[in-house]
Amino acid sequence: MRSEVKKAAVLIPFIIKDNRLHLILTLRNQNLSQHGGQICFPGGRQEEKENLLETALREAEEEIGLNKDAVEIIAELQDEMAYVSSYLIKPFVGLIKNDLDLKRNEKEVKEIIVLPFDELLSLPLKMESTVVRGREISYPVYNWRGYRIWGATARILSKLLERKDVIDELNRRAHVHIGGNMEGNRARRGT
């Protein structure tokens, strides 16, 4: 029996720290019924009467205390399927406009991870696969400082890294926010 596809959205939030772009991820609490113990973007299921951008911003506020007015949306990416939980995820790339004191929701988030974007660009890409409901699913895996980023989160990251236009725009806006004094980030090709 096939599960019904549900709609969800995530925010791929970037922050400028020490004149470098950093990506914000969350490590979900182990005891959660879906995606427990996994590294994810802030996000979740769409609620009635909200569009997917509102979902991503609401969930980011609930999970990491990010005020929606502090986020400048750069782009939306192609939908990605979370096969195990049957969520169709809409990713939005955002730049946090000012330095914030993020606060994790202790019920959902074990840790807020702040990954320097230039380090992500230099990580080796490993491919793995698993079988879900009789179907083999391949996914990229990124390993960074003991953290394992895989599944839908890694597929979204991989697609982001292929979008030179989005990365260029992210860098351009980040330069504006800090007055042009920022280390460059270049998109990795051929992932």
C-alpha positions, -999 to +999 in steps of 0.1 A: +000+000+000+014+033-010+015+062+015-001+095+006+023+122-003+023+151+022+036+186+015+064+202+036+089+230+033+124+237+046+145+268+049+181+266+039+193+294+061+227+311+057+243+335+081+274+357+078+298+350+106+335+361+106+330+375+071+321+340+058+289+324+048+277+296+071+249+272+066+226+264+095+214+228+100+197+211+129+204+178+145+169+164+154+163+148+187+166+110+186+132+104+202+112+121+173+089+098+154+101+110+120+137+116+110+149+113+146+186+117+151+191+130+115+206+163+104+180+184+086+171+219+076+146+238+097+112+228+083+082+207+085+047+199+073+025+225+057-005+235+077-039+245+064-042+280+049-005+286+046+017+286+015+050+267+015+072+297+022+051+305+052+056+269+063+093+271+060+095+304+079+071+292+107+090+260+112+124+279+113+110+301+140+096+272+160+128+251+157+156+276+160+140+309+170+145+326+137+122+356+132+108+355+097+115+393+093+152+385+096+153+363+066+159+375+030+147+348+006+172+343-022+156+314-042+134+283-041+148+250-052+132+220-069+110+199-047+127+168-031+110+137-019+116+123+016+108+087+007+106+071+041+081+097+055+064+104+021+069+142+023+073+163-008+097+190+004+099+226-011+133+241-002+138+279+002+172+295+004+175+324+028+201+348+041+197+359+077+201+397+075+216+403+109+235+385+136+209+366+157+210+346+189+193+315+177+176+294+203+167+257+196+134+241+205+146+215+230+117+192+222+127+189+185+163+200+181+192+185+199+218+209+183+220+238+159+249+232+135+267+261+119+287+248+089+311+272+070+299+271+035+334+270+020+341+239+040+309+223+026+321+231-009+353+212-003+338+181+013+341+148-007+309+135-020+300+099-013+270+081-028+250+054-009+217+036-015+190+019+004+157+002-004+125+019+005+092+001-002+109-022-026+126+007-045+163+014-045+170+051-036+205+066-041+216+096-021+247+117-015+264+117+019+285+145+033+307+139+064+318+170+083+335+170+117+317+138+129+283+148+115+267+126+087+244+146+063+225+122+041+190+115+026+167+142+015+189+169+032+220+158+013+200+156-020+188+192-014+223+203-006+237+186-037+211+204-059+219+237-042+256+232-050+247+227-087+229+260-088+257+285-096+231+312-101+217+308-066+252+307-050+263+337-070+232+357-058+237+345-022+273+357-023+263+390-039+237+398-013+261+387+015+287+411+001+262+439+003+253+431+039+289+432+051+302+459+028+321+437+004+346+423+030+338+386+026+358+355+016+345+340-017+325+308-021+325+291-054+300+265-066+314+230-070+309+216-104+302+180-115+285+167-083 
